[in-house]
Amino acid sequence: MKIARAIAWLGVAAMSAALFFGFTKGDFFADGSIILNNPWGIVSMVDLYVGFTIFSMWVFFREKSKVISILWIAAIMILGSFAGALYTAIHLEINKGEWARFFLGWRAKEIMPKGER
């Protein structure tokens, strides 16, 4: 789990640096229109949001609070992989070494047999 935690926090750091660079050096709307006028830019955006949606399904499944789920999903859809990496890093820290609890959230108790949790 140490490697997974390191990768998740590295993702948070990398996305923080990339977002800072993009917002300080780029023009979000001008650059975005260039991307959306390119067929492969559209493919990349569809790919990105399919991934965000699949990741969001996992968040919705593992969170007990639907309000918390919706807030995280909104963050993922707006902030992208930064929010996904942060969510993953936080829950890897919370569930130190407990992979079933990390992947299943509150449902680990209902899904996993008692001896396997």
WOKAKA-V545218 format. One line per field, one symbol per residue. ss: DSSP state (H for helix, E for strand, - for the rest). psi: psi as a letter, one per 20 degrees, with the letter a starting at -180 (. if undefined). burial: b if it has 9 or more other ideal C-beta (glycine too) atoms within 8 Angstrom, else e. A space follows every 10 residues. Layout:
ss->???
psi->???
burial->???
This chain:
ss->-HHHHHHHHH HHHHHHHHHH HHHHH--HHH HHHHHH--HH HHHHHHHHHH HHHHHHHHHH HH---HHHHH HHHHHHHHH- HHHHHHHHHH HHHH----HH HHHHHHHHHH H--HHH-
psi->hggggggghh gggghggggg gghhiroggg hhhggijpgh gggggggghg ggggghhggh giphphgggh gggggghgic ighggggggg hhghloinhg hghibiihhh gpqhii.
burial->beebbeebbe bbebbbeebe bbeeeeeeee beebbbeeee bbebbeebbe ebeebbeebb ebbeeeebbe ebbebbbeeb ebbbbbbbbe bbeebeebeb bbebbebbee ebeeeeb
